[in-house]
Amino acid sequence: MDEKNWLQRFRKSQTDKWIGGVCGGLGEHTPIPSWCWRLLFAFLFLFYGFGLLLYILLWIFVPKGENV
């Protein structure tokens, strides 16, 4: 039972980041590339305004990853 799921291992990326590393971290821990996550957050921001709030919350509460 030492195997953690991707959500428990999820960290902000230190290498693939534009602003906070959230989308890069999502890209590293899911099969979806980081550019798709960035596009999704931008879409949610432009059409619903929810993307910015979600990104800021993830930026605050997701821990930083290790420097590689």
N, C-alpha and C positions, 0 to 999 in steps of 0.2 A: 504493500500500500504506500510505498514511497513515491510512486508516480503521481505527479501533480498535473492537473489539466492546464490548458494554455492560459486560462484566466488567472490561475494562481501564480503562474510564472510571468505574467504580463508585466513588462517594464517599458518605460519610455526609451526610445533608441538614442544612443549617443553618437551614432554615425550617420543615420539616415533621418535628418531632421531639417525642417525649414524654420519653424518657429519654436515649438516646444518638444518635438520628438514623439508626439502621441501617434500620429499616422504612421511614422516609421516603425514604432513599436508594434502597432497593430499589424503592419505588413510583415514583420518578422515572426509574429506568433500565430498568424492565420494564413491560409492558402491564398488570400486576396492580396495583391501587391499594394504598396503604400500609395501609389498614385491614384488607385481606385478609392482608397479611404479619403484622400484629400479631395477628390471630386465629389464624393458623397457628402462630406462636411460642407463643402462650398454650395452644393445643391440645397442642402437642408438650411443653410444660412440664407441663401437668396430667396427661397420660396416660402420658408416657414419661420425663419429666425431662430430655430431651435439648434441649428448646427453650432453656432458660436457659444451658446450656453453649455452645450454638451462638451465641446472641445475644451472650454475653460475649466469645467469641472474635472475632466480627465487629466488636464494639465496639472491641476492642483493635487489631486488625490492619487494619481498613479506614481509609484516610486521610480526614481531614475535607474537606468540599467547600468551594468558594469562598463567601464571603458575598455574597449578592445583594441 
